[in-house]
């Protein structure tokens, strides 16, 4: 792969961290879910975020002798000081938190996609962006169905947010 400037490499590392943190959040939301279908959906979201983080981390390890990203080898959940996912709130509020986290992740993907990337890295990031965006929209529908207010006190809609229609 080609060289990525330091700022872009840092943002890619942060994206790995945020994706792993999101996986933890989705696992916690799944654990709190009482409906089996909802639990399965949230577990799938958690698994996808962990897979995306791993794929991106492997791609970053191949950057010009970089060896590994700055976060290689750290287990999920030890990345940020954000404790919102660790609280004992209900499943609906945790799902809302997950959606807000995904909104931030989507903004990171959009920033990265505006940068000079190798064709391979651009393909990975573009595909991941599309997958997270689809989940973000599904989460919006779920939040609306659960009638969960957003952090700002306004109900979320599936078309709101990054890349929404």
TORNU-587351 format. One line per field, with one value per residue (C-alpha): residue number from 0; residue in one letter; x, y, z. Coordinates in steps of 0.05 Angstrom, whole numbers, plus 5000, padded with zeros to 4 digits. Example, Ala and Ser with C-alpha at 12.3 -4.5 7.8 and 13.67 -1.06 7.14 Angstrom:
BEGIN
num	(0,1)
residuo	(A,S)
east	(5246,5273)
north	(4910,4979)
up	(5156,5143)
# end
This chain:
BEGIN
num	(0,1,2,3,4,5,6,7,8,9,10,11,12,13,14,15,16,17,18,19,20,21,22,23,24,25,26,27,28,29,30,31,32,33,34,35,36,37,38,39,40,41,42,43,44,45,46,47,48,49,50,51,52,53,54,55,56,57,58,59,60,61,62,63,64,65,66,67,68,69,70,71,72,73,74,75,76,77,78,79,80,81,82,83,84,85,86,87,88,89,90,91,92,93,94,95,96,97,98,99,100,101,102,103,104,105,106,107,108,109,110,111,112,113,114,115,116,117,118,119,120,121,122,123,124,125,126,127,128,129,130,131,132,133,134,135,136,137,138,139,140,141,142,143,144,145,146,147,148,149,150,151,152,153,154,155,156,157,158,159,160,161,162,163,164)
residuo	(X,X,X,X,X,X,X,X,X,X,X,X,X,X,X,X,X,X,X,X,X,X,X,X,X,X,X,X,X,X,X,X,X,X,X,X,X,X,X,X,X,X,X,X,X,X,X,X,X,X,X,X,X,X,X,X,X,X,X,X,X,X,X,X,X,X,X,X,X,X,X,X,X,X,X,X,X,X,X,X,X,X,X,X,X,X,X,X,X,X,X,X,X,X,X,X,X,X,X,X,X,X,X,X,X,X,X,X,X,X,X,X,X,X,X,X,X,X,X,X,X,X,X,X,X,X,X,X,X,X,X,X,X,X,X,X,X,X,X,X,X,X,X,X,X,X,X,X,X,X,X,X,X,X,X,X,X,X,X,X,X,X,X,X,X)
east	(5000,5020,5039,4984,4999,5004,4938,4900,4936,4915,4843,4845,4872,4816,4766,4791,4785,4715,4693,4717,4683,4619,4624,4626,4565,4525,4544,4519,4455,4445,4455,4402,4352,4294,4269,4307,4304,4329,4385,4406,4405,4447,4495,4503,4519,4571,4603,4605,4638,4691,4703,4709,4758,4801,4800,4820,4874,4904,4902,4938,4992,5012,5026,5098,5134,5089,5084,5021,4975,4984,4928,4948,4939,4895,4830,4764,4735,4802,4806,4768,4749,4676,4636,4567,4562,4581,4523,4463,4413,4359,4367,4331,4378,4438,4414,4407,4478,4501,4468,4500,4568,4554,4539,4609,4640,4605,4634,4703,4693,4670,4732,4778,4745,4762,4836,4888,4884,4911,4859,4858,4849,4796,4758,4760,4739,4684,4655,4658,4625,4567,4558,4558,4512,4462,4464,4457,4393,4366,4383,4346,4284,4292,4301,4239,4199,4222,4205,4272,4290,4359,4410,4384,4313,4288,4265,4313,4292,4323,4336,4372,4448,4507,4489,4415,4362)
north	(5000,5071,5122,5156,5223,5224,5260,5210,5151,5179,5185,5114,5090,5129,5095,5027,5049,5077,5015,4970,5014,5010,4934,4936,4982,4938,4876,4912,4933,4861,4835,4883,4865,4821,4807,4751,4783,4849,4814,4778,4843,4880,4821,4822,4897,4884,4828,4872,4930,4883,4854,4923,4945,4883,4890,4963,4949,4895,4943,4996,4946,4942,5016,5027,4988,5014,4944,4956,5012,5049,5009,4939,4885,4924,4887,4920,4964,4991,5047,5108,5141,5141,5103,5115,5044,5017,5049,5008,5043,5006,4975,5031,5084,5042,5032,5108,5115,5064,5105,5169,5133,5109,5180,5201,5141,5160,5230,5199,5156,5217,5256,5199,5188,5261,5245,5216,5140,5082,5047,4987,5028,5072,5009,4982,5048,5060,4990,4998,5066,5037,4980,5027,5075,5019,4999,5071,5077,5011,5037,5101,5061,5020,5082,5113,5049,5047,5122,5138,5212,5231,5264,5332,5312,5305,5239,5209,5193,5143,5198,5243,5245,5233,5211,5202,5213)
up	(5000,4992,5044,5083,5116,5192,5202,5159,5193,5261,5238,5212,5279,5314,5268,5290,5363,5353,5316,5372,5423,5382,5382,5458,5460,5413,5455,5517,5483,5459,5529,5555,5501,5521,5451,5416,5347,5374,5412,5348,5308,5359,5364,5289,5292,5346,5305,5242,5279,5307,5238,5207,5260,5249,5173,5177,5228,5182,5123,5165,5185,5112,5104,5084,5138,5191,5219,5258,5277,5342,5373,5352,5403,5451,5468,5453,5508,5533,5483,5506,5570,5547,5600,5571,5547,5615,5651,5675,5631,5592,5524,5486,5514,5499,5427,5422,5447,5395,5340,5364,5364,5293,5272,5296,5261,5196,5201,5209,5148,5108,5130,5112,5044,5026,5035,4988,4997,4958,4915,4962,5025,4991,4971,5043,5074,5022,5033,5109,5105,5065,5116,5176,5140,5127,5200,5222,5181,5210,5280,5265,5247,5310,5354,5323,5334,5406,5412,5443,5449,5425,5471,5448,5469,5397,5369,5319,5248,5200,5149,5198,5202,5157,5088,5106,5054)
# end
